[in-house]
Amino acid sequence: MEYLSTRGGAGIAKFIENKFYQDFDCKIMKPLLESIAKADSAQTIKKNKIDPFSALIECSILGCSVQDWKKNELIRQRQKTLQNTIGDLHQIVIGSFEDWEDLGTGQLLDVVNRKKKIAAEIKNKHNTTKGSDKKAIYGNLRAFLEDPAHAEYTTYYVEMICSGNRRYETVFTPPNNITQTKEQRNEKILKVDGGTFLDKIVAEEPFITKFFDTHLPSAIEYSLERLNRKNAFSSRKLAEEILADYFQQAFPAA
């Protein structure tokens, strides 16, 4: 699959599907299923030291028994495990384009394109990143630029799911909770939503839609088949339903 690049003229950015399928399988699906299996253990709730005050209030307000609450809590913990693992998804997606490198964990930033001189920190959702975390992200972007080898780069803090109902690309100046001021303005340190960032890589139809309704369902089915897991529902059919109900809220067209 090839997509025209919007940076650097008429270059071609190839989305390497096989690489994505393999990375998705070993970095997302396999650890995710292993984590869910552990979360389903009878000892999980006790191990995670549930707040008994919260449990009492929830049971009372929701009108459920302690046994029903335990079932709901296991589901909540499973969803938390899911969200933590899926946080790496978009990093893997971007790293599956030609000339883009997924830097993995423990690095200053998440992805880099050394040819186009772009580097980015990827976060899944705007409201899961605290103010202090944004300050740290800004610091990492600035530190990356301070390396003489990166003087010509542009860096991005990417919020894959928008913080509002419109796309955005702006200079990133998060508040500094120590100085009580905003961080210094730098035209090479930008904040952008996920759809806009992907449009910088691909110029044909919005890639994020194509990825959601085609590439991701195929990757899920590929992994489930490899792991001998049956899917009760077609991933493609689920994608169609979610696309109609929720997708445009997360990724507005403009």
WODAZI-V273679 format. One record per residue. N is the residue number from 1. RES is the residue in one letter. PSI is psi as a letter, one per 20 degrees, with the letter a starting at -180 (* if undefined). BURIAL is 1 if it has 16 or more other ideal C-beta (glycine too) atoms within 10 Angstrom, else 0. Layout:
n=(N & N)
res=(RES & RES)
psi=(PSI & PSI)
burial=(BURIAL & BURIAL)
This chain:
n=(1 & 2 & 3 & 4 & 5 & 6 & 7 & 8 & 9 & 10 & 11 & 12 & 13 & 14 & 15 & 16 & 17 & 18 & 19 & 20 & 21 & 22 & 23 & 24 & 25 & 26 & 27 & 28 & 29 & 30 & 31 & 32 & 33 & 34 & 35 & 36 & 37 & 38 & 39 & 40 & 41 & 42 & 43 & 44 & 45 & 46 & 47 & 48 & 49 & 50 & 51 & 52 & 53 & 54 & 55 & 56 & 57 & 58 & 59 & 60 & 61 & 62 & 63 & 64 & 65 & 66 & 67 & 68 & 69 & 70 & 71 & 72 & 73 & 74 & 75 & 76 & 77 & 78 & 79 & 80 & 81 & 82 & 83 & 84 & 85 & 86 & 87 & 88 & 89 & 90 & 91 & 92 & 93 & 94 & 95 & 96 & 97 & 98 & 99 & 100 & 101 & 102 & 103 & 104 & 105 & 106 & 107 & 108 & 109 & 110 & 111 & 112 & 113 & 114 & 115 & 116 & 117 & 118 & 119 & 120 & 121 & 122 & 123 & 124 & 125 & 126 & 127 & 128 & 129 & 130 & 131 & 132 & 133 & 134 & 135 & 136 & 137 & 138 & 139 & 140 & 141 & 142 & 143 & 144 & 145 & 146 & 147 & 148 & 149 & 150 & 151 & 152 & 153 & 154 & 155 & 156 & 157 & 158 & 159 & 160 & 161 & 162 & 163 & 164 & 165 & 166 & 167 & 168 & 169 & 170 & 171 & 172 & 173 & 174 & 175 & 176 & 177 & 178 & 179 & 180 & 181 & 182 & 183 & 184 & 185 & 186 & 187 & 188 & 189 & 190 & 191 & 192 & 193 & 194 & 195 & 196 & 197 & 198 & 199 & 200 & 201 & 202 & 203 & 204 & 205 & 206 & 207 & 208 & 209 & 210 & 211 & 212 & 213 & 214 & 215 & 216 & 217 & 218 & 219 & 220 & 221 & 222 & 223 & 224 & 225 & 226 & 227 & 228 & 229 & 230 & 231 & 232 & 233 & 234 & 235 & 236 & 237 & 238 & 239 & 240 & 241 & 242 & 243 & 244 & 245 & 246 & 247 & 248 & 249 & 250 & 251 & 252 & 253 & 254)
res=(M & E & Y & L & S & T & R & G & G & A & G & I & A & K & F & I & E & N & K & F & Y & Q & D & F & D & C & K & I & M & K & P & L & L & E & S & I & A & K & A & D & S & A & Q & T & I & K & K & N & K & I & D & P & F & S & A & L & I & E & C & S & I & L & G & C & S & V & Q & D & W & K & K & N & E & L & I & R & Q & R & Q & K & T & L & Q & N & T & I & G & D & L & H & Q & I & V & I & G & S & F & E & D & W & E & D & L & G & T & G & Q & L & L & D & V & V & N & R & K & K & K & I & A & A & E & I & K & N & K & H & N & T & T & K & G & S & D & K & K & A & I & Y & G & N & L & R & A & F & L & E & D & P & A & H & A & E & Y & T & T & Y & Y & V & E & M & I & C & S & G & N & R & R & Y & E & T & V & F & T & P & P & N & N & I & T & Q & T & K & E & Q & R & N & E & K & I & L & K & V & D & G & G & T & F & L & D & K & I & V & A & E & E & P & F & I & T & K & F & F & D & T & H & L & P & S & A & I & E & Y & S & L & E & R & L & N & R & K & N & A & F & S & S & R & K & L & A & E & E & I & L & A & D & Y & F & Q & Q & A & F & P & A & A)
psi=(p & q & p & p & q & i & q & k & c & k & q & p & o & p & o & n & g & h & g & g & g & g & g & g & g & h & i & f & g & g & h & g & h & g & h & h & h & h & h & i & q & h & i & g & g & h & h & j & m & q & o & h & g & g & g & g & g & g & g & g & g & i & l & q & r & h & g & h & g & g & g & h & h & g & g & g & h & g & h & g & g & g & h & g & g & i & h & i & g & h & g & h & g & h & i & i & q & p & i & q & p & o & i & b & q & j & r & g & r & g & q & q & o & h & g & i & l & p & q & q & p & p & q & g & p & h & j & j & o & r & g & h & h & h & g & h & g & g & h & g & g & g & h & g & h & i & p & h & i & j & h & j & q & p & q & p & o & p & o & g & p & q & i & b & j & q & r & q & o & r & p & o & m & q & q & o & i & g & i & k & r & q & q & p & p & o & i & j & o & q & p & q & r & g & g & g & g & h & h & h & h & q & i & b & q & o & h & h & g & g & g & g & i & f & g & g & h & g & g & g & h & g & g & h & g & h & j & l & p & p & o & h & q & p & h & g & g & g & g & g & g & h & g & h & h & h & g & h & h & h & m & q & h & *)
burial=(1 & 0 & 1 & 0 & 1 & 0 & 0 & 0 & 0 & 0 & 0 & 0 & 1 & 0 & 1 & 0 & 0 & 0 & 1 & 1 & 1 & 1 & 1 & 1 & 1 & 0 & 1 & 1 & 1 & 0 & 0 & 1 & 0 & 0 & 1 & 0 & 0 & 0 & 1 & 0 & 0 & 0 & 0 & 1 & 1 & 0 & 0 & 0 & 0 & 0 & 0 & 0 & 0 & 0 & 0 & 0 & 0 & 0 & 1 & 0 & 0 & 0 & 0 & 0 & 0 & 0 & 0 & 0 & 1 & 0 & 0 & 0 & 1 & 1 & 0 & 0 & 1 & 1 & 0 & 0 & 1 & 0 & 0 & 0 & 1 & 0 & 1 & 1 & 1 & 1 & 1 & 1 & 1 & 1 & 1 & 1 & 1 & 1 & 1 & 1 & 0 & 1 & 0 & 0 & 0 & 0 & 0 & 0 & 1 & 1 & 1 & 1 & 1 & 0 & 0 & 1 & 1 & 1 & 1 & 1 & 1 & 1 & 1 & 1 & 0 & 1 & 0 & 0 & 1 & 0 & 0 & 0 & 0 & 1 & 1 & 0 & 1 & 1 & 0 & 1 & 1 & 1 & 0 & 1 & 1 & 0 & 0 & 0 & 0 & 1 & 0 & 0 & 1 & 1 & 1 & 1 & 1 & 1 & 1 & 1 & 1 & 1 & 0 & 0 & 0 & 0 & 1 & 0 & 0 & 0 & 0 & 1 & 1 & 1 & 0 & 1 & 0 & 0 & 0 & 0 & 0 & 0 & 1 & 0 & 0 & 0 & 0 & 1 & 1 & 1 & 1 & 1 & 1 & 1 & 1 & 1 & 1 & 1 & 1 & 1 & 1 & 1 & 1 & 0 & 0 & 0 & 1 & 1 & 1 & 1 & 1 & 1 & 1 & 0 & 1 & 1 & 1 & 1 & 1 & 1 & 1 & 1 & 1 & 1 & 0 & 0 & 0 & 0 & 0 & 0 & 0 & 0 & 0 & 0 & 1 & 0 & 0 & 0 & 1 & 0 & 0 & 0 & 0 & 0 & 0 & 0 & 0 & 0 & 0 & 1 & 1 & 1 & 0 & 0)
